[in-house]
Amino acid sequence: MIFKSLDTIPAKIFYKIMGNGDVSLLSDESTPINELEVIWEEIQAEDEVLNPEQNKRVKTYSKIESLLAKLESIKHAVYYLKIKDDVELRDLLKSHGYKYETKEDLDRILLQSDGINDTIDKLRLKLPKENQNKKNIPFDEMVLSAGVIAGVGYIDTNRITKTQLDGILKITESKIKSSGKGK
């Protein structure tokens, strides 16, 4: 079976793929990876339409992680180039928009790359404030709790689809807000 939409993909598998990028989880059949990648893109596009706020947050987190990785790669390249010249690292710095001709340029590149931290800080301001006392709740526990609040009865947490989970979470959020506890 190949999971081709939010209506068929179990939520656990959806979040596993989001976390590790392993699109092979979409199928228990022998399916070419490029075909699974196309299906995954379609599922993500469907999710983006149904959950735009959540996806803005995910994209912001992704952008922050990407910028952090970029900053680390620049710093490591600079530190290595201070010791030994390397064409690939020169090309890496060039691909990030830095001009490197002599070793004196390396300190300037490090200073300029610190501007990436400013961008990261601005992106972090766009994110909702995290509650410091908030615990990481296991997926199964979260789904079952939401199901109780929503009044849907027993939920098989291994088979609940992403669409079903989104609906239950919206009902749960609505009930919490209407009870006056979700301010």
Steps between C-alpha positions, in 0.01 A plus 500: 500500500614852423376788714411770247304759699431637847186287503701178481836569663514413871595806705794316659650430159435859387693639797780244465553607140486866604769426758739285302408549134474124436235491225535122471261484797221601258496152347537139600543413132806530280452857375762728345618768743444780247134395473467500880661844517237636259222343710654649817508847342132464411414393856693797641321737261166357612599546864610857433156584363323344800737630771655828383585637848672181610696491176619860540647397833662190351648704213637755745662223707639346178641835388667548840654152485619561145662829599665338802643228275621763253668697778671187636623399154644848445675501839644153448617592149670815629674318786623227266612747234709681763698178533503368144370617164220293345324564167167348610487720810585806290210406271272454802577851623448634147163321475396679819593834345838559666806619312814317608838570346748513788512374858432857619152469348412222743457726805278732294291203386456388863384848602261525206359155567401612850224698324330163451443497877302825467279338237451197725404724793243682285349169391483378859298810591235385249455172686248461782639518851570151629376419846812409699301260719357320199583129494557292190197276498529167316300489177266221616422679825431828318264333250311307769466809720374709210256222414358501853457879498344489153274215609584268211551181701771244431772599254752261349806724515683285245227536238356848550555697180647848488164646395320330789762620747476858373122490543522362854760761596281781364199371696717468812636852463148635448367322810790621712450860385125485556552369853707810579819308576685566176556873526 
